Amino acid sequence: MNSPWDPRFEALMRAALRLLEPDEPLLPDLPTTDYGLDSLAMVELLLGIEETYGIWIPDDVVEPGLFATPEMLWNTVAELCGSDSSSMT
């Protein structure tokens, strides 16, 4: 199965999801809080994404629902990077 995001995003998500086993797939609809994403991890993930992609995620976009699934967060990252999510992989 091809990943819907690039390897940098995959690595950032895996680092933030401390309960996701290394051999377990990172699925688009995975409930992130079930895999250890808490408020501190959300902030660290946000900062990592901004640094990695050279973007700034506006405060009005940042809310817990943004981090609900990898797909929701990736779609926002792709939009802020100026391309659709499928072309960034």
TORDREN-648572 format. One record per residue (C-alpha): z, y, x; residue in three letters. Coordinates in nm, 3 decimals, decimal comma. Example, Ala and Ser with C-alpha at 12.3 -4.5 7.8 and 13.67 -1.06 7.14 Angstrom:
! TORDREN-648572
ATOM         z         y         x   code
ATOM     0,780    -0,450     1,230    ala
ATOM     0,714    -0,106     1,367    ser
This chain:
! TORDREN-648572
ATOM         z         y         x   code
ATOM     0,000     0,000     0,000    met
ATOM    -0,095     0,339     0,135    asn
ATOM     0,176     0,599     0,144    ser
ATOM     0,114     0,907    -0,074    pro
ATOM     0,252     1,134     0,202    trp
ATOM     0,220     1,173     0,576    asp
ATOM     0,434     0,994     0,838    pro
ATOM     0,639     1,307     0,912    arg
ATOM     0,758     1,327     0,553    phe
ATOM     0,829     0,954     0,549    glu
ATOM     1,046     0,989     0,862    ala
ATOM     1,237     1,287     0,720    leu
ATOM     1,303     1,107     0,393    met
ATOM     1,414     0,787     0,563    arg
ATOM     1,657     0,980     0,784    ala
ATOM     1,806     1,147     0,475    ala
ATOM     1,831     0,830     0,266    leu
ATOM     2,105     0,653     0,459    arg
ATOM     2,125     0,362     0,212    leu
ATOM     1,754     0,278     0,229    leu
ATOM     1,704    -0,029     0,446    glu
ATOM     1,443     0,005     0,726    pro
ATOM     1,227    -0,271     0,577    asp
ATOM     1,258    -0,137     0,221    glu
ATOM     0,957     0,063     0,097    pro
ATOM     0,999     0,433     0,027    leu
ATOM     0,852     0,443    -0,321    leu
ATOM     0,736     0,767    -0,488    pro
ATOM     0,975     0,725    -0,782    asp
ATOM     1,278     0,608    -0,582    leu
ATOM     1,595     0,775    -0,715    pro
ATOM     1,713     0,951    -0,401    thr
ATOM     2,076     0,992    -0,501    thr
ATOM     2,103     0,614    -0,544    asp
ATOM     2,009     0,583    -0,176    tyr
ATOM     2,260     0,830    -0,036    gly
ATOM     2,102     1,171    -0,076    leu
ATOM     2,395     1,404    -0,135    asp
ATOM     2,414     1,783    -0,124    ser
ATOM     2,460     1,799     0,254    leu
ATOM     2,168     1,563     0,310    ala
ATOM     1,956     1,777     0,075    met
ATOM     2,022     2,086     0,288    val
ATOM     1,945     1,897     0,610    glu
ATOM     1,628     1,755     0,457    leu
ATOM     1,520     2,097     0,334    leu
ATOM     1,568     2,250     0,679    leu
ATOM     1,385     1,960     0,842    gly
ATOM     1,089     1,998     0,606    ile
ATOM     1,071     2,373     0,663    glu
ATOM     1,078     2,326     1,041    glu
ATOM     0,836     2,033     1,047    thr
ATOM     0,575     2,189     0,819    tyr
ATOM     0,626     2,554     0,914    gly
ATOM     0,690     2,651     0,554    ile
ATOM     0,966     2,824     0,363    trp
ATOM     1,076     2,674     0,035    ile
ATOM     1,176     2,965    -0,193    pro
ATOM     1,529     2,968    -0,329    asp
ATOM     1,404     2,971    -0,688    asp
ATOM     1,235     2,636    -0,625    val
ATOM     1,537     2,473    -0,462    val
ATOM     1,748     2,287    -0,715    glu
ATOM     1,879     1,930    -0,726    pro
ATOM     1,590     1,811    -0,946    gly
ATOM     1,347     1,894    -0,666    leu
ATOM     1,506     1,614    -0,464    phe
ATOM     1,522     1,358    -0,747    ala
ATOM     1,239     1,146    -0,606    thr
ATOM     1,030     1,154    -0,289    pro
ATOM     0,722     1,226    -0,499    glu
ATOM     0,871     1,538    -0,658    met
ATOM     0,966     1,678    -0,321    leu
ATOM     0,636     1,583    -0,158    trp
ATOM     0,435     1,752    -0,432    asn
ATOM     0,623     2,076    -0,365    thr
ATOM     0,574     2,045     0,011    val
ATOM     0,202     1,980    -0,033    ala
ATOM     0,167     2,275    -0,269    glu
ATOM     0,345     2,509    -0,028    leu
ATOM     0,128     2,385     0,257    cys
ATOM    -0,176     2,488     0,055    gly
ATOM    -0,329     2,152    -0,016    ser
ATOM    -0,297     1,876    -0,268    asp
ATOM    -0,073     1,587    -0,174    ser
ATOM    -0,355     1,336    -0,133    ser
ATOM    -0,535     1,540     0,132    ser
ATOM    -0,229     1,571     0,359    met
ATOM    -0,193     1,196     0,424    thr
